[in-house]
Each structure stands twice: as C-alpha cells, then as structure tokens.
C-alpha cells in the first residue's frame, strides 16, 4: 500500500451493511474516515472529509447513490464504487454519466470488495496524476508565451535578431541565477532596467 493511507467513506442506509463494509476494509488496513446513511449525508461528508474513495449504495432514502455521485463528482476527485442489488443496463449507463468508477452487485464479499477498492483507488491516482500533468503543461505554455513576449520586447528595444535576443536572455538568466521565465516577467513588467547589452 502507498505511504499515505487512502481515506474511504462508506454510504448505505443499512447500519449492518456499513458495519460489515467497515470491518472488511479495516481488516485490510484501510482507513474508513466517515459513514453516511443517505446521499445527502454522503455529499456533506465528502465535502468535509475529502475521501479518496466512496463506497455507496444505489437505493437510499432522501437522495439516491447515483444522484449523490453526480453531485460529489462536481466538486471532488474521489473515486466512487457503487453497490447495487441488481445489475441493470440503465443503472450502468446512469452510473457512468454520474462519473462512477465501478460498481459491485450485493451481497458483497471481501473477495469482491478488496480488488474493486484497489482498482478504484488506482483510477483516482491516474486522474490526479493526469490533472497534474495537464496543469504542468499549461504552466509550461504560459512560461513559453512570457519568454516569447519578452524576447519580442528585447528585439525591438535593442534592435536584435531573434537568436541574439534569446542568447541575451539566457546569459542574463545564468549570470543572475534566475529562471528564464522570471527574467521574462521582469522584462515584461519593466521592473528592472535591463535593456543594456553587456
């Protein structure tokens, strides 16, 4: 298992099922951070505890598992494992639309539950990793744009060719031990009077 223990929330309107699930999970060393007895409570608890995985029954009073999943998906990266007493096609489609990771048909045994939990948690890791990659990429693009704009500003201010302007920026960045993008931001903001060639 990973260094940080995954946080799991169990949602079912039947206390005995919640207790069974909690026991199975804790026997495997998982941390159950919260329980809820309906979809509305599940949404509140998901806000409060930010679990990595939510194991949720479909049929519950107040707010069913699919509607609750859809709401939780709007603010959370939690993986959702739905529990259902029947596997109907419409249910599977609704679950997919609601952003559910997987579902298990009741009654759930430890042999079924633990592999499903492992898969759901690895899916969450992939999603988080993908989001991080996307954000890193966006940042690189923004940094590149800043460097290009600064280079353009240098080219006109110092009457330099593109290559010469870039080399100038690289030299100053190395001399001042400063990332190229930070130098670009200074050039663009006019913070420093660095329009003098060495």
C-alpha positions in Angstrom: 0.0 0.0 0.0 1.0 3.6 -0.5 2.8 5.8 2.1 -0.3 7.9 2.7 -3.3 5.8 3.7 -6.2 6.2 1.3 -9.3 7.6 3.0 -12.6 5.7 2.4 -16.2 6.7 3.1 -19.0 4.1 3.4 -22.5 5.1 2.4 -25.5 2.8 3.0 -28.9 3.2 4.6 -28.5 -0.2 6.4 -26.2 0.1 9.5 -25.4 -3.6 9.4 -24.0 -3.3 5.8 -22.0 -0.2 6.8 -20.6 -2.1 9.7 -19.7 -5.1 7.5 -18.0 -3.0 4.9 -16.1 -1.0 7.5 -14.9 -4.3 9.1 -13.8 -5.8 5.7 -11.9 -2.6 4.8 -10.2 -2.1 8.2 -9.2 -5.8 8.2 -7.2 -4.9 5.0 -5.7 -1.9 6.7 -7.8 0.8 5.0 -8.8 3.9 6.9 -12.6 4.5 7.0 -12.9 8.2 7.7 -16.7 8.5 7.5 -20.1 6.8 7.2 -23.3 8.1 5.8 -26.9 6.7 5.7 -28.1 8.5 2.6 -27.0 10.5 -0.4 -27.4 13.9 1.2 -25.2 12.9 4.2 -22.7 11.5 1.7 -22.4 14.8 -0.1 -21.9 16.6 3.2 -19.3 14.1 4.4 -17.5 14.1 1.1 -17.1 17.9 1.4 -15.8 17.5 5.0 -13.5 14.5 4.7 -12.4 14.6 1.1 -12.2 10.8 0.8 -10.1 9.1 -1.9 -12.9 6.5 -2.3 -16.6 6.4 -1.6 -18.4 3.1 -1.4 -22.0 3.9 -1.9 -25.3 2.1 -2.1 -27.6 3.0 -5.0 -31.0 2.7 -3.4 -31.2 5.1 -0.4 -33.8 7.5 1.0 -33.5 11.3 0.6 -31.0 11.2 -2.2 -30.0 8.0 -4.1 -26.5 6.9 -4.8 -26.4 7.9 -8.5 -27.7 11.5 -7.8 -25.3 11.8 -4.9 -22.4 10.6 -7.0 -23.2 13.2 -9.7 -23.2 16.0 -7.1 -19.9 14.7 -5.4 -18.3 14.5 -8.8 -18.9 18.2 -9.4 -16.5 19.2 -6.5 -14.4 16.1 -5.9 -11.8 13.7 -7.5 -13.0 10.9 -5.2 -13.4 7.5 -6.9 -16.9 6.2 -6.4 -17.7 2.5 -6.1 -21.5 1.9 -6.3 -23.2 -1.0 -4.5 -26.4 -2.3 -6.1 -28.7 -5.3 -5.6 -29.1 -5.7 -9.3 -27.1 -5.0 -12.5 -29.5 -3.3 -14.9 -28.3 -1.7 -18.2 -30.0 1.6 -17.4 -28.3 1.7 -14.0 -24.9 1.1 -15.5 -25.5 3.9 -18.0 -26.7 6.3 -15.3 -23.8 5.4 -13.1 -21.3 6.1 -16.0 -23.0 9.5 -16.6 -22.7 10.3 -12.9 -18.9 9.6 -13.0 -18.9 6.4 -11.0 -15.7 4.4 -11.2 -17.1 0.9 -10.8 -20.0 -1.0 -9.3 -20.4 -4.2 -7.3 -23.6 -6.3 -7.0 -24.7 -7.1 -3.5 -24.2 -9.1 -1.4 -20.5 -8.1 -1.4 -17.9 -10.5 -0.2 -14.3 -9.5 0.9 -13.0 -11.3 -2.2 -15.1 -9.0 -4.5 -14.7 -5.8 -2.4 -10.9 -5.5 -2.0 -9.9 -5.9 -5.6 -12.6 -3.4 -6.6 -11.3 -1.0 -4.0 -7.7 -1.4 -5.3 -8.8 -0.7 -8.9 -11.0 2.3 -7.9 -8.1 3.8 -5.9 -5.6 3.3 -8.7 -8.1 5.0 -11.1 -8.2 8.0 -8.7 -4.4 8.1 -8.7 -4.4 8.2 -12.5 -7.0 11.0 -12.6 -5.0 13.1 -10.1 -1.7 12.4 -12.0 -3.4 13.4 -15.3 -4.7 16.6 -13.8 -1.2 17.4 -12.5 0.3 16.7 -16.0 -2.3 19.0 -17.6 -1.6 21.8 -15.2 2.2 21.4 -15.6 1.7 21.6 -19.4 -0.5 24.7 -19.1 2.2 26.3 -17.0 4.9 25.4 -19.5 2.8 27.0 -22.3 2.3 30.2 -20.2 6.0 30.3 -19.4 6.9 29.9 -23.0 4.5 32.7 -24.0 6.1 35.0 -21.5 9.6 34.2 -22.8 8.5 34.8 -26.4 6.9 38.2 -25.5 10.0 39.3 -23.5 12.2 38.2 -26.4 10.0 40.3 -28.8 10.3 43.3 -26.4 14.1 42.9 -26.4 14.3 42.6 -30.2 12.6 45.9 -30.6 14.3 47.7 -27.7 17.8 46.6 -28.5 17.4 46.1 -32.3 18.4 42.4 -32.0 17.7 39.4 -34.2 15.6 36.7 -32.5 18.5 34.4 -31.8 20.6 37.2 -30.3 17.7 38.3 -28.1 17.3 34.7 -26.8 21.0 34.3 -26.2 21.0 37.7 -24.3 18.2 36.4 -22.1 20.0 33.1 -21.5 23.2 34.9 -20.5 21.4 37.3 -18.1 19.4 34.4 -16.6 22.6 32.5 -16.0 24.5 35.5 -14.6 21.7 36.3 -12.2 21.0 32.6 -11.4 17.4 33.2 -12.2 14.9 31.1 -14.2 14.3 32.3 -17.8 10.6 32.8 -17.1 11.3 35.1 -14.1 13.6 37.2 -16.2 10.9 37.3 -18.9 8.4 38.5 -16.3 10.8 41.3 -15.2 11.4 42.4 -18.8 7.7 42.5 -19.5 6.8 44.3 -16.3 9.7 46.8 -16.8 10.7 46.1 -13.2 14.4 46.3 -14.0 16.2 48.5 -16.4 18.0 45.5 -18.1 17.9 46.9 -21.6 21.6 47.3 -21.7 23.8 44.9 -23.6 26.9 43.5 -21.8 
